Amino acid sequence: MLPQLDTCPTCGSPKLRKVRKNLRRTYRDQRYVVPNVEYLECPDCNEQLFDHAAMQKIEAHSPAYAKRRTAEKKAAAGR
Protein backbone atom coordinates (compact mmCIF):
# COMPACT_ATOMS: atom_id res chain seq x y z
CA MET A 1 0.00 0.00 0.00
CA LEU A 2 1.37 3.39 -0.98
CA PRO A 3 2.07 5.92 1.76
CA GLN A 4 -0.85 8.24 2.53
CA LEU A 5 0.79 11.64 2.08
CA ASP A 6 -0.74 14.97 1.15
CA THR A 7 2.52 16.81 0.63
CA CYS A 8 6.01 15.95 -0.56
CA PRO A 9 8.31 15.33 2.44
CA THR A 10 11.22 16.89 0.54
CA CYS A 11 9.86 20.13 -0.90
CA GLY A 12 6.39 20.46 0.67
CA SER A 13 4.57 20.46 -2.67
CA PRO A 14 0.91 19.38 -2.49
CA LYS A 15 1.14 17.87 -5.99
CA LEU A 16 2.18 14.27 -5.17
CA ARG A 17 0.79 11.85 -7.72
CA LYS A 18 0.55 8.10 -8.01
CA VAL A 19 2.41 6.74 -11.05
CA ARG A 20 3.05 3.30 -12.48
CA LYS A 21 5.95 2.89 -14.86
CA ASN A 22 9.21 1.11 -15.57
CA LEU A 23 12.08 2.37 -13.43
CA ARG A 24 15.43 2.64 -15.17
CA ARG A 25 18.36 2.63 -12.79
CA THR A 26 22.11 2.20 -12.77
CA TYR A 27 24.18 0.44 -10.13
CA ARG A 28 27.97 0.53 -10.50
CA ASP A 29 27.71 1.21 -14.24
CA GLN A 30 25.27 -1.67 -14.65
CA ARG A 31 21.90 -0.61 -16.02
CA TYR A 32 18.72 -2.42 -15.10
CA VAL A 33 14.96 -1.94 -15.43
CA VAL A 34 12.28 -2.65 -12.84
CA PRO A 35 9.03 -3.14 -14.77
CA ASN A 36 5.64 -1.72 -13.85
CA VAL A 37 6.36 -0.20 -10.42
CA GLU A 38 3.70 1.87 -8.65
CA TYR A 39 4.89 4.71 -6.41
CA LEU A 40 4.29 8.34 -5.45
CA GLU A 41 6.20 11.03 -7.32
CA CYS A 42 6.53 14.76 -6.81
CA PRO A 43 6.46 16.69 -10.10
CA ASP A 44 8.17 19.69 -8.47
CA CYS A 45 11.32 18.07 -7.04
CA ASN A 46 11.15 14.55 -8.58
CA GLU A 47 11.11 12.85 -5.16
CA GLN A 48 9.98 9.23 -5.43
CA LEU A 49 8.28 7.45 -2.52
CA PHE A 50 8.05 3.65 -2.55
CA ASP A 51 6.01 1.31 -0.41
CA HIS A 52 7.22 -2.08 0.79
CA ALA A 53 5.90 -3.97 -2.26
CA ALA A 54 7.65 -1.57 -4.64
CA MET A 55 10.91 -1.88 -2.71
CA GLN A 56 10.72 -5.68 -2.88
CA LYS A 57 10.25 -5.45 -6.64
CA ILE A 58 13.20 -3.05 -6.96
CA GLU A 59 15.42 -5.31 -4.83
CA ALA A 60 14.43 -8.32 -6.95
CA HIS A 61 15.78 -6.60 -10.08
CA SER A 62 18.71 -4.62 -8.72
CA PRO A 63 22.22 -6.04 -9.10
CA ALA A 64 22.99 -4.48 -5.71
CA TYR A 65 21.00 -7.29 -4.09
CA ALA A 66 22.23 -10.17 -6.27
CA LYS A 67 24.47 -11.68 -3.56
CA ARG A 68 21.63 -11.64 -1.04
CA ARG A 69 19.23 -13.28 -3.51
CA THR A 70 21.79 -16.02 -4.21
CA ALA A 71 22.36 -16.65 -0.49
CA GLU A 72 18.60 -16.79 0.15
CA LYS A 73 18.12 -19.32 -2.67
CA LYS A 74 20.92 -21.51 -1.32
CA ALA A 75 19.48 -21.35 2.20
CA ALA A 76 16.02 -22.26 0.93
CA ALA A 77 17.39 -25.19 -1.09
CA GLY A 78 19.22 -26.51 1.96
CA ARG A 79 16.08 -26.77 4.07
C-alpha positions as CSV (number, residue, x, y, z in Angstrom):
1,M,0.0,0.0,0.0
2,L,1.4,3.4,-1.0
3,P,2.1,5.9,1.8
4,Q,-0.8,8.2,2.5
5,L,0.8,11.6,2.1
6,D,-0.7,15.0,1.2
7,T,2.5,16.8,0.6
8,C,6.0,16.0,-0.6
9,P,8.3,15.3,2.4
10,T,11.2,16.9,0.5
11,C,9.9,20.1,-0.9
12,G,6.4,20.5,0.7
13,S,4.6,20.5,-2.7
14,P,0.9,19.4,-2.5
15,K,1.1,17.9,-6.0
16,L,2.2,14.3,-5.2
17,R,0.8,11.8,-7.7
18,K,0.6,8.1,-8.0
19,V,2.4,6.7,-11.0
20,R,3.0,3.3,-12.5
21,K,6.0,2.9,-14.9
22,N,9.2,1.1,-15.6
23,L,12.1,2.4,-13.4
24,R,15.4,2.6,-15.2
25,R,18.4,2.6,-12.8
26,T,22.1,2.2,-12.8
27,Y,24.2,0.4,-10.1
28,R,28.0,0.5,-10.5
29,D,27.7,1.2,-14.2
30,Q,25.3,-1.7,-14.6
31,R,21.9,-0.6,-16.0
32,Y,18.7,-2.4,-15.1
33,V,15.0,-1.9,-15.4
34,V,12.3,-2.7,-12.8
35,P,9.0,-3.1,-14.8
36,N,5.6,-1.7,-13.9
37,V,6.4,-0.2,-10.4
38,E,3.7,1.9,-8.6
39,Y,4.9,4.7,-6.4
40,L,4.3,8.3,-5.5
41,E,6.2,11.0,-7.3
42,C,6.5,14.8,-6.8
43,P,6.5,16.7,-10.1
44,D,8.2,19.7,-8.5
45,C,11.3,18.1,-7.0
46,N,11.1,14.6,-8.6
47,E,11.1,12.9,-5.2
48,Q,10.0,9.2,-5.4
49,L,8.3,7.5,-2.5
50,F,8.0,3.7,-2.6
51,D,6.0,1.3,-0.4
52,H,7.2,-2.1,0.8
53,A,5.9,-4.0,-2.3
54,A,7.6,-1.6,-4.6
55,M,10.9,-1.9,-2.7
56,Q,10.7,-5.7,-2.9
57,K,10.3,-5.4,-6.6
58,I,13.2,-3.1,-7.0
59,E,15.4,-5.3,-4.8
60,A,14.4,-8.3,-7.0
61,H,15.8,-6.6,-10.1
62,S,18.7,-4.6,-8.7
63,P,22.2,-6.0,-9.1
64,A,23.0,-4.5,-5.7
65,Y,21.0,-7.3,-4.1
66,A,22.2,-10.2,-6.3
67,K,24.5,-11.7,-3.6
68,R,21.6,-11.6,-1.0
69,R,19.2,-13.3,-3.5
70,T,21.8,-16.0,-4.2
71,A,22.4,-16.6,-0.5
72,E,18.6,-16.8,0.2
73,K,18.1,-19.3,-2.7
74,K,20.9,-21.5,-1.3
75,A,19.5,-21.3,2.2
76,A,16.0,-22.3,0.9
77,A,17.4,-25.2,-1.1
78,G,19.2,-26.5,2.0
79,R,16.1,-26.8,4.1
